[in-house]
Amino acid sequence: MVISNTAIRPGRHGVTLMILTLLLAAFVPPERTIKVWLIGDSTMADKEIKAYPETGWGMPFAHFFDSTVVVDNRAKNGRSTRTFIAEGRWDAVMQEMKPGDWVFIQFGHNDEVPTKGSYTPEDQFEANLIRFIKDVRDKQATPVLITPVARRKFDAGGKVQETHAVYAAIVRRVAAEQHTPLIDLDKESQSLLQQLGPENSKFLFDYLTPGEHPNYPLGREDDTHFNELGARKMAEIVLADIRSLNLPLAAHIVVGTNKPK
């Protein structure tokens, strides 16, 4: 059976409909990209290959969202609120920030140590957090405060120890006073470490025996920085809290994330 070309040629109304459909598609604005900024220290930061398996929790965090979300991780090793501002890193973020963006703020590790050049006195730490919040809101974006993630430290009886008591408390107070969403990563990561115990918790951190990894031929015992598994577990806590806080950003999380048990 031979079908002539005229038999399958669309009619005048069909052609018109096709043209209208194409025109409408051409004028539909693309879905706006949501930018999620991460500012903080080494526990959150992207890492160079030479540092692997050390992994900041911001690295896996970036892969849990749909295509409308872009995570821009500006966290940097060794930075405190003071040095992040002094080095112009905050100004650089502010120049690019747009209405509708999100800014996750996690500092404390380097602010709280008096012997470090990054040390930030308590009153200045508080003032810097308030500045971040105000600046973000002035840009019509949303700030989220995060307490510093726990270090791995246990007492002789196997009880996890608080290592950020003063500075984590400041973050909590500022969040309450400024009516800012708070993710208490200090408290929740301590809970996870306690569940795992002194030995199993090492599997979340940069613990390497001599010769185990070419980047650390002499081995490494690091109770502050995470390996890939530890970073993912911390990212899962943050993602779960985005959901439990009912933040609008939760609608863009595409992988199920329950808090580690």
C-alpha atoms as one frame of an Amber mdcrd trajectory, in Angstrom:
protein
   0.000   0.000   0.000   1.385   3.386  -1.009   0.572   6.422   1.099   0.904
   9.695  -0.732   2.705  12.651   0.837  -0.528  14.589   0.905  -2.092  12.001
   3.199   0.343  12.747   6.024   0.766  16.447   5.382  -0.723  18.421   8.303
  -3.666  20.650   7.543  -3.659  24.410   7.765  -4.958  24.392  11.343  -2.346
  21.814  12.359   0.469  23.940  10.955  -0.864  26.991  12.777  -1.004  25.070
  16.054   2.571  23.854  15.609   3.813  27.387  14.972   1.978  28.738  18.033
   3.408  25.969  20.200   6.956  26.743  19.041   6.464  30.465  19.611   5.115
  29.906  23.115   8.033  27.608  23.959  10.469  30.249  22.760   8.995  32.863
  25.105   8.700  30.725  28.246  11.374  32.058  30.626  13.880  29.480  31.868
  13.479  28.328  35.467  15.574  30.525  37.761  18.674  28.960  39.216  18.863
  29.066  43.007  22.361  29.764  44.325  23.338  28.239  47.663  26.470  29.836
  49.086  28.596  28.033  51.679  30.932  30.143  53.800  33.041  28.640  56.537
  36.217  26.742  57.330  38.055  23.562  56.346  35.393  21.191  57.676  33.031
  22.545  54.994  35.486  23.451  52.221  36.211  21.899  48.837  39.564  20.093
  48.868  42.418  19.831  46.412  43.359  16.368  45.159  46.574  16.461  47.191
  44.489  16.563  50.395  42.363  13.470  49.662  40.851  11.542  51.330  40.184
  14.679  53.429  36.742  15.912  52.395  34.698  18.937  53.457  30.997  18.229
  53.994  30.131  20.896  51.417  31.473  18.625  48.675  28.858  15.830  48.891
  26.210  18.368  49.964  26.308  19.930  46.487  25.088  16.710  44.838  21.810
  16.295  46.720  19.810  18.940  44.836  17.893  19.116  41.587  19.168  20.945
  38.515  17.713  24.295  39.594  20.161  24.557  42.518  23.826  25.525  42.219
  26.024  25.234  45.303  28.916  27.707  45.418  31.297  26.598  48.162  33.452
  29.533  49.299  34.543  27.912  52.577  38.319  27.896  52.997  40.797  26.070
  55.192  41.906  27.987  58.275  39.414  30.818  57.996  37.480  32.474  60.775
  34.721  35.048  60.507  37.357  37.762  60.920  39.821  36.533  58.293  37.049
  35.622  55.857  35.987  39.262  55.949  39.498  40.763  56.121  40.684  38.849
  53.037  37.801  40.186  50.947  36.133  36.804  50.616  32.843  38.058  52.011
  32.834  41.110  49.723  33.356  38.766  46.751  30.295  36.711  47.752  28.219
  39.847  48.283  29.064  41.178  44.828  27.556  38.080  43.198  24.681  37.381
  45.578  21.166  37.805  44.203  17.645  37.896  45.661  16.383  34.397  46.422
  19.845  32.982  47.156  20.701  31.065  50.332  23.813  31.477  52.493  24.899
  28.735  54.923  27.308  30.123  57.521  29.512  27.822  59.614  32.436  29.227
  61.563  33.987  28.685  64.988  36.835  26.197  64.606  39.401  28.880  63.891
  37.695  31.799  65.625  37.879  30.132  69.028  41.596  29.281  69.301  43.586
  32.140  70.927  46.924  30.815  69.645  45.850  30.996  65.985  46.259  34.040
  63.777  42.616  33.621  62.849  41.464  34.102  66.448  38.313  36.200  66.814
  37.282  37.412  70.283  33.786  36.390  71.351  32.209  39.828  70.947  33.685
  40.267  67.470  32.610  36.744  66.473  29.054  37.642  67.445  29.234  40.969
  65.601  30.544  39.238  62.462  27.703  36.722  62.476  25.184  39.539  62.806
  26.886  41.362  59.927  26.610  38.273  57.715  22.903  37.979  58.503  22.189
  41.667  57.874  24.183  41.756  54.640  22.425  38.654  53.300  18.980  40.003
  54.126  19.845  43.347  52.536  20.371  41.351  49.343  16.932  39.728  49.811
  18.611  36.361  50.302  18.207  33.925  53.222  20.919  33.269  55.837  21.195
  29.985  57.753  23.509  29.706  60.758  25.315  26.445  61.521  27.170  25.667
  64.728  30.741  24.388  64.228  30.806  20.655  63.571  32.162  18.555  66.447
  35.709  17.355  66.746  36.257  13.718  67.640  37.107  13.767  71.349  36.130
  11.207  73.986  36.903  10.974  77.687  38.319   7.858  79.340  34.812   6.527
  79.867  33.926   6.764  76.168  31.728   9.868  76.443  32.038  12.378  73.606
  33.322  15.774  74.733  32.096  19.237  73.756  34.877  21.106  71.941  33.011
  24.253  70.843  30.976  25.106  73.942  31.468  28.884  73.978  31.406  29.649
  70.256  28.595  27.224  69.439  26.532  28.907  72.170  27.159  32.280  70.524
  25.865  30.932  67.200  22.733  29.604  68.892  22.109  32.907  70.675  22.593
  35.000  67.537  20.243  32.711  65.596  17.543  33.114  68.247  17.953  36.879
  68.587  18.093  37.471  64.837  15.269  35.014  64.064  17.565  33.102  61.737
  17.253  29.391  60.883  19.745  27.339  62.905  21.278  23.965  62.144  22.944
  22.732  65.330  25.612  20.633  63.667  27.765  20.697  66.804  25.101  18.973
  68.876  23.943  16.586  66.148  27.420  15.512  65.069  28.294  14.848  68.721
  25.260  12.599  68.911  26.417  10.662  65.855  29.941  10.274  67.254  28.533
   9.040  70.556  26.442   6.428  68.756  29.513   5.168  66.920  31.809   5.282
  69.950  35.535   6.029  70.303  36.772   3.426  67.809  34.108   3.288  65.105
  33.936   7.086  64.932  37.460   7.033  63.485  35.937   5.713  60.253  34.473
   9.202  59.664  37.766  11.048  60.034  41.140  11.161  58.360  42.653   8.155
  60.096  45.276   6.450  57.943  47.973   3.948  58.732  51.491   4.449  57.287
  51.528   3.493  53.600  47.724   3.344  53.339  47.415   6.428  51.125  50.031
   8.062  48.877  49.083  11.551  50.070  50.005  10.597  53.639  52.828   8.044
  53.446  53.523   8.352  57.176  49.852   7.915  58.042  47.533  10.386  59.734
  45.358  10.703  62.821  43.081  13.717  62.395  40.150  14.256  64.765  38.905
  17.405  63.003  38.754  16.705  59.271  36.510  14.150  57.616  37.082  11.496
  55.003  34.489  10.971  52.266  32.178   8.911  54.485  32.325  11.406  57.341
  31.685  14.357  55.039  28.641  12.628  53.578  27.258  11.857  57.034  27.593
  15.524  58.034  25.988  16.637  54.783  23.087  14.264  55.470  22.539  15.892
  58.873  22.412  19.346  57.273  20.043  18.164  54.539  17.755  16.477  57.061
  17.598  19.708  59.064  16.734  21.721  55.960  13.703  19.455  55.734  12.825
  19.445  59.437  13.020  23.255  59.532  10.628  23.339  56.555  12.936  25.630
  54.615  11.681  26.190  51.036  15.022  24.865  49.791  13.894  21.412  50.944
  11.657  21.142  47.874  14.804  20.912  45.747  16.431  18.013  47.620  16.162
  15.022  45.317  17.766  12.209  47.307  16.222  10.846  50.500  18.252  12.016
  53.467  17.472  10.703  56.907  19.687  11.547  59.849  22.207   8.752  60.470
  21.084   6.204  63.036
